[in-house]
């Protein structure tokens, strides 16, 4: 399988084997969500989603920041001069966030530096977050006279609970990687030099597993609302799909034969 490298405006896209890496590439603006970056994230994530050879996606930033949030210059221009009606009804920011959150494949955010405001929420949209020891996080919106968007009011309470989410949103304080780990915002904190290799190693471990149940498990976890019986019904429906798949036969057979399974995604 040949590796692949593409550029979508302000985003770099690289596929190495089964792992796609989507890199926000406005380092001169600390990867602020301006210019065409939001549209480019959608395009790059769409490419990963549609490529059957991709089993895991890594999301990271170029330079010293993961994403500094909205481009303040562009936000100020919109505040002073108005926004098009489409941006009020179906904003591009929502499509950008959903491109990450609804990706049918596991998404790992390798947070290499500051993840501020909307940038923090892009990281929250990933399934797993690994932070560099130089990473910092903030729901900084209220300091700019704005409220959290990019899914922050939904995603943050799911991870840290309502009380802590309110505190982080109301105060706009900045927390370091160790505090993020303590709160469960990230699952690991590693040396900055080891961040991408740590994310890639985890991605390779995930990619060895059968794609169909991974996809179904992601949907089941995201559809966590409702009571236990509803969750059990969703699990049953998803497990029925798995039982009928070729990969399930291969996985069970490989276990009995004491060998590594070879999954094909069907």
N, C-alpha and C positions, 0 to 999 in steps of 0.2 A: 504494500500500500504506500504510494508516494505521499510525502508530506506536502503541505500546502501553505502558502503565505499570500495574504491579500491585504489591501488597504481600503477601508471605507472612510474616506475623508479624514475625520479626526479619530479614527479607531484602527488599530492594527489587529489583524486576525491571523492566527497561526494554528495549523492543525499538525500535530505530530502523533502519528498512529491514531489511537482512539480518543485523544485528548485535544480539545480546541481551547486556545487561550485568546480571550478578547481583552485587549489593552486600551484603556482610555488614553488618548495620545494628544493632549494639549498641555504638555509639561510647562510651557511658558506661562500658562494661566492656571497652573496647579490643577489641571483637568476639570476646570469649572464647566458647568453644563451650558455652554454657549456655542456660537457658531453653528456647525451642523452636528455637534457631538451627540445630541439626543437621537436624531434620525439615524446617525451612523451606528449607535448601539443597537437600535432596532434591526438594522440591516445585518449587522454581524451576528446577532443572536439568532436571527431568522436563518442565516446560512448554517449555523451550527445545528439548529433544530431540524432542518431539512436534510442534513447529511447523515445517512444511515451509518456511516463509519464512525461518527462522533458519538461517544458514550458518556463523556463528562465534559463540562465547560468550566474553565477557570476565568474569573473576572478580576482584573487588576488595573493598576494605573502606571503610566510612564513617569519617570522622574521621582521626585521625593514625596508626592502626594497621591493618595488614592483618588479622591475627588473632593474639591473644596466647596461643592454645592453649586448653587445658581451663579451665573455670571452677573455680578452686581451691576456692571455697566449696562448690560442688556436689560436687567430687571428695572433699573431706574428709568431707562428710556421708555419701557412699556408703562411704568407707573405715571410718567409725566405726559406721554403722548397717546396713551390708550393701547388697547390690544384688539386684534381682529376678533370678530364674534366667534369664529371657530375655536380660538384659544380659550374662550370662556365656556364653550359647550363641551368640547372634547379635546382638552389640551394635549399637546405632544408629550408633556411630562408623564401623563397617565400611560400612554402607549409605550414609553421608554421603560417605566417601572414594570409593566405587565410583561414586556418582552423577556425580562429576567425572571420574574416570579412564576410566570406560566410556562417557561421553557420545560418541555416534557422530559428533559434529561437533568441529572444532578448538576447543580451549579455551586461551585466553591468560590467565594470571594477571598482573594489574597490581598488583604488590606495592608498596603505597603507604606502608608503614611497617613496624614490627616484625612478623615472622612467626616466632613462637616455639613450640617444641614441636609440638603437633598442627597449629598454624597454619602452620608451615614445611612440614609434610607435605601439607597441603591444597594449598599452592602447588606442591609437587613432583608432585602428581597431574595438574596441568595439562600440556598439550603444550608450551607455550612460556611462559617467565617473563620479564617485563620489570620491573626494579626501579627505584623512585625512589631518588634519592641519599640519602634519609633511611631507607631500608629496612635492617633488620638481621635476622639469621637465627640461630637456635640450636636444637639438639636438647637442650632443657633438661630433659628428663624425669628423668634420674638425680639432678638436684638436688632433685627432689621425691619421691625414693624410688620412682620409676616407671621403666618402660622405654619406648622409643619404640613408638608405635602409629600408627594412621592410615596404615599402609603404609610407615612410615619405614625399617624394616629391609630392605624390598624395594626401594623407590624410590631411596633415597640411594646405596647402592653402585652401582646402575646408572649414576648420573650422575657420581660422583666416584671410583669405585673402592673396593675393600674397605678398604684401609689408611686412606685419608682418612675414609671413613665411620666406621670404628671410632674414629678420633681424635675426630671431631666428637661421636659418641655418648658415648664414655667421658669426655671432658673437659667436655662441655656448654658449651663456650666460645661466645661470641657473635662472629659475623663481620659485617663491614659489607658494603655493596653492592659495593664494588670487589673485595673478596676473593671474594665470591660470583661475580662475573663471572670472575675469574681461575680459579676452580674449575670453571666451566661450569654452576653452579647457575642462573644467569640468562644470557640472551643479550644484554641491553642494560641499561645504567644511564643514566637520564635525569633531568633536573631535575624535582623534584616537581610543578612547575606544568605540565609537559609530559607527564606520565605517561599520563593517560587519552587524550589526543589521539594520542600515539605508539601506544598499544595499539589505538585505533580505526583509525588509519591502516593498521597492519599487518593488522587484521581486514578492512578494506575490500579490501586487496590480495588476501588469501586468498579472500574471498567472491566475487571475480570468477571464480574457477576452478570447474571442474565438481565438484559435491558428491559424486558417486558415487566417483570415484577418490580424492578426499580421504578419504572414509570407509574405503575399502579400504586405502589406504596407512596410515592410523592403526592399523587392525587388524594389518597386516603388521609394522609397527614394534613394536607391543606384543607380538606373538607371535614375538619375536626368538630365543627359545630353540631349541635344536636346531642341526643343522649347516647348511652352506651349501646343500646339495641340498634340504633341507626348506624353507629360505627361498625357493629358486628355485621349488619346487613351489607354495608359497603365492602367490608373485608371478604365476605363470602362471595360476592359478585366478582371481585377482583381475583380471588383465589381460584374460582372456577375457570377464569381465562388462563391463569397460569397452568392449571392442571392439563388443559387441552393444548398447551404449547409444546413445540419440539424441544425448546430449551429446558423445560421441566423434566422431560424424559432423559435428556442428556445429563442434567445435573444429578438426578437420582441414580442414573446408571453409573456415572463417573464416581459417585461416592461408594457404591458397592464394589466398583472395580479398583478403588483406591488410586485414582488418578485425578489430574486437574481437568475440569470440564472445559469444553470448547463451545461457547455460546454463539448463536448466529442471529439472535434478535427476533425469533419467530417461534 
